Every structure is written in C-alpha cells, then in structure tokens.
C-alpha cells in the first residue's frame, strides 16, 4: 500500500501533466517579463561582477568549445531570449552558494547535539564481526541485535554464517593426511552448496594421477609389462612401508609401485655397448636398454654399428704387409675412422709402403724375386708412379749396395795394395776411391791412415838396404845390439818391430839346437815375410841358416800368400775395376774425356797435398758476388739470392751482407734502389 507521500507526489505529477500545455505559454510570458524586470532592476555593479565572473570562466584552458560559446553569448546578449539562460545560470550560482553557507552553519550544531545525546548503534555486520573476534560479550551481542529488530535465534543463525567453511581442496588435503581426524571438515562441504555426488568427485580428484610425462616414463621403463618387470627385477626391494606417507601426498599404492619400477637408474649407452662386446648381454637386451634410454628406433642399429672398433693404422699396416688389403681398402678404412678425405690417400700410401716394403725388400735380398717383380708388386699395390719409383730405388739400390759391400772392400784393398807397391800414385788412388763412392777428403784420409808415405814398398826397399847395413855392422861387431835397435827406430821402424828384426837376425846367427826353438824361428820368419819385414829371398836364407834344407825352405815359403797375377797392374786397370763396381751398384759408368780426367786427377792430387780446391773456388765465387754488390751492379736481394744459391749458411750470408751494407753507407757510396 502506497504511503501518503507517494500519493501526494503522484497527484502533483498528474496535475502537472494536465496543466503543462495550458500553462506553457503563460510561463514563458511570465518568465520573460520577470527576467526583463530583473535585468532592469539589477544593480550595475552586480551586472559588472557577473560579467567579470563569466570572463574568468571563459579563460579556463580545459573549457569545452561548446561551453565557451555559450558563455560568450551570455556575456554579450543580443536579444531578450538570452535573459532566461542568464537568469538560470546566475540563480544556480546563488543557490549553490546559499546551500554551502547553510550547511556550514548547520553541521556544527548537529555534531554538538549528537555528542550530547549519542543514539547511533553499529550495523548488524559490524556487530557480528565484533562478536566473532570476541570484542563483546554475549549479552552485548544479543542486545545490539535485538535493538535492530532481530531475535536471538536469528542472531545465532547470523553468527553461524560468519564461521568460515574450508574450501574443498583444504578439507580434502587434511582428510588425506588423517581421514579420521579431519573427517568433519569433509562433512562441512555441503555448507558450500555441494551435493554428495560433487563431494564424491572432489574426493576422487584429491588423489594424484600420473601426468603425460609420467605415463611415458612408465612405458619407457616397462612399468606396464609385468614380464619385463619380473625379468629385470624392477619391483624388487619395493618399500611397502612408504605407502602411508605416499597416501598423504595423494598417491595410491598402485601408482607408488609404478614409480618404484620406473625410478631405477639405467646403464649408459656406452656401457651397454661394452657389455654387448664382452658377451654379457644380447643384441635384443641392448635394444631394450636403448629404448629405456630414450633412443629413437631409427638410431639404435646405427649406434650399435659404430660401437664396434675399426682396425687402427697398425692393424692396417700389418694387413698390408701380408697382402690382405690394397690401397682402396686402406682409404675406405681411414675414412670410416674419421680421417678427412684430403689426407686419406697420403696416409694410405704411407701405411701401404711401411707394410709391404720390408717384405718385398727381404724377398728381393734373398733372391726370391727379381727387380722386375719388385716394380710389379709396388705397382699392383696401387701406389702412384712417383712413389713406385722412389720405393723401387730404395729397395733395389739399397739391396744392391748391401750385396756388393764385400766387393767394395776388396776393391779398396786392391787399390791400397796398388799404392803400396807403387802401381798407383796417391792421386790416382783418390780418384779411384771416388768412383766407388768415397768423397775426396774421405779417400785421402783412408790412404793416409792405411798406407803412410813410409810404408810403400819403395820406402821399405830403401829401408831394407839401410837395415841390411845395420845388421851387417852388428854381425861385424862395429855396433852393439842397443845401437842397432836405435838405428832401426830411426828408420821409422816401431820399437816392437825393431826388436822382432833383431830377434830374427840373432836366431840366424846362432842357430838353435832344440827343435822347439827352430819351430819358433820358422814361424817368425814366415810372419816377417807376410808382414813385408823381410823379402822372400831373405826369408829363404834365414830358414837355411836355422837348419832347414833347401826343399823345406822353398816349401815353407811357397805356403806364404803371394799377390795374384790377375791383380790390376796400373791406373787404367784399376779404373776398369771401379767401373765394374759402379755397374754392379746400378750407377752409370763415368766416361770422361782425357782433359776432364786429367783435371780430376789434379784435383785429387791437391787433396792429397792438403789443399782444398773446392773451398778456394767457393771463396772466389763469394768474393765475386760481393764485389758486384759493392760496385752497385746487383741489388742487396740479388746478393742474398746468389749467396744462397752457393749453399752458404744463412748466418754467414747475413754477416757478409751486413758488412757490405756498412761499406756502402760510407760517403760517396750509392746503393741501388
């Protein structure tokens, strides 16, 4: 039922609607006349203040353009039609000012009255909060609720609503930890508006279920395959005692078992390969391990393939040694072992050469294959042509030298014998020794050591005449034994040789009477003939003196080795001998014109005499180059290049060039640019 105020407001609205059309014209007329009269009666000063106020409003920076235009029209009215808006605007300002002034006077009075007689009470929500926080007693609580028109029963109901009900996740979290102790929190869930079916669903959702990654992990670790679990013992040592704690975390026992099955660490991939190689596991077991290690199926057989070792370079070389592989196989094997393609051919050649060279060289050295066979086997092995030639030379030439080393020594001995017996000069001997591979300096050194100047047959014959005189003087008694030895030593006989000569002589002068002494004397005579201390004729006479018959003496001396009638007799024959040795070595025979041969002999003679013609020639060439530089005929770089071409040591070149630089820096010298 509507109140009196509502019915009065409705009546006013009905009367307004009935009279508005009828009074519209009258209101406008009355308003216009009132405004006109108001403007006529308004004091000039008030109008001036109003316009000043309007001017300040128009100057505001954020004033909308429409409002500014309206204020402009009010400030400068052009017709009576603007009187009403201006009147309304001014009346609004005046009304607002009156309201603020009135409220300012009324508020202090109201505050003083309320303070003198307080009658406000807190609203119901504040009362409930204060009681919940125990800020008031039960009596105060029920009194304030009653003063607001509520009974005690309603107060209790309101208070029950204020007590919080745990959300389902908290209630069920506590229930998982202790279902008996925290069951009442689950029982309060209907207060949240949940139905029993919803509570049952929330209870099921409180338990954890494996995520997608967990499920994949279970699959990979074979947690869903009981046979595999039993085979690998993945369910062994399952900690059943942990099920209670797992339930508190929302994990049921069946899921805990899967976690246990999938928790084991697996051997690494490389360890799996090692077990396969040692025969500890099968290929099928390795495949299951690779699956459990998350290796994609595409890569499993490929990883297994590269797990096996490849033959190393030593094994490849041994296989090449026994002819089991060729160059192509070696290159492929090196590629599989990771060697870059740009190095494979060279490394393959190296392994192939090191593998087959020793075998071929051994068989060639023993005469089992010919040198043609050597070249054919090197070519068949796949070596390039230049390598075939290099290896062929190192095998054939080296083996040929080894085969003829004895002959080389025999040739050296014959040359030395030719020098000793006067068939060759020392210069000719040096030249012949260079034919068989010795350097000039080496040849001269060999002759000086093996055949000193005083040990040639001519020198020995000269000494022999003097020795005979000494022995004759000893026999005549003109000198004694000590003087005879001293004279022999002065003839460049060693003291031991001088004692030996005197011993042989005395044995001939005083023939021994005992057979043993005569045997020793015979041996001494034979040794003296062999060593060239006495001639065969002198040895014959000595044997006759100590009691041997003519036939016996000739027989004994016939057993002493004599020089062969086929030994070279002169330089040309020795030259043929060294030429034969060079041919056996595979070295081309050196055929020189007579002028060149004569020059070569002069060079050998210079070496024998202690001169060094090659060094002198080098010095001449170095001095010639340096003079050209100092005369500015060549540049500094040309000087360095020419000296290097002569194989002058780098440090020596540097010293020479710097010395020439210093000379050219003197006043008056001009260097080439």
Beta strands, then each sheet from edge to edge (+ up, - down):
end
